[in-house]
Amino acid sequence: MPYIAVALSLAFWGYIWTRIFEKVGYTRWWGLVMLVPVLNLVALVVFAFSVWPIEAELRRLRN
């Protein structure tokens, strides 16, 4: 029974992360990276300090 709860929790958080990455213009695969320990910390650093695709598109449209 606990394995079902863990699997459902991972599926839920995977879905949440894929939606977040999709909304900012990244591919959904980044959301699955967030489920991998240690690699998720690297992904958060990349996510925090890079120019988001949605920001780049907004800059292009304003110019």
C-alpha positions in Angstrom: 0.0 0.0 0.0 2.7 2.6 0.8 4.2 1.9 -2.7 1.0 3.1 -4.3 1.1 6.3 -2.3 4.7 6.9 -3.3 3.9 6.3 -7.0 0.9 8.6 -6.9 2.9 11.3 -5.1 5.7 11.0 -7.7 3.2 11.2 -10.5 1.5 14.2 -9.0 4.8 16.1 -8.5 6.0 15.1 -11.9 2.9 16.5 -13.4 3.2 19.8 -11.4 6.8 20.3 -12.5 6.1 19.5 -16.1 3.3 22.1 -16.1 5.6 24.7 -14.6 8.4 24.1 -17.1 5.9 24.1 -20.0 4.4 27.5 -18.9 7.8 29.2 -19.0 8.7 27.8 -22.4 10.9 24.8 -21.6 10.2 21.3 -22.7 8.2 19.0 -20.4 11.2 16.7 -19.9 12.7 19.2 -17.5 9.8 18.3 -15.2 10.9 14.7 -15.0 14.4 15.8 -14.2 13.0 17.3 -11.0 12.2 13.8 -9.8 15.8 12.7 -9.8 17.7 13.5 -6.6 20.7 15.8 -6.9 20.0 16.4 -10.6 16.9 18.4 -9.5 19.2 20.8 -7.7 21.2 21.4 -10.8 18.0 21.9 -12.8 16.8 24.5 -10.3 20.1 26.4 -10.6 19.8 26.3 -14.4 16.1 27.3 -14.2 16.8 30.2 -11.8 19.8 31.8 -13.6 19.1 31.2 -17.3 16.9 33.4 -19.6 13.6 31.7 -19.9 12.3 31.1 -23.4 9.2 33.1 -22.6 11.4 36.0 -21.6 13.4 35.9 -24.8 10.2 35.8 -26.9 8.8 38.8 -24.9 12.1 40.8 -25.6 11.9 40.0 -29.3 8.3 41.1 -29.5 9.0 44.4 -27.7 11.9 45.3 -30.1 
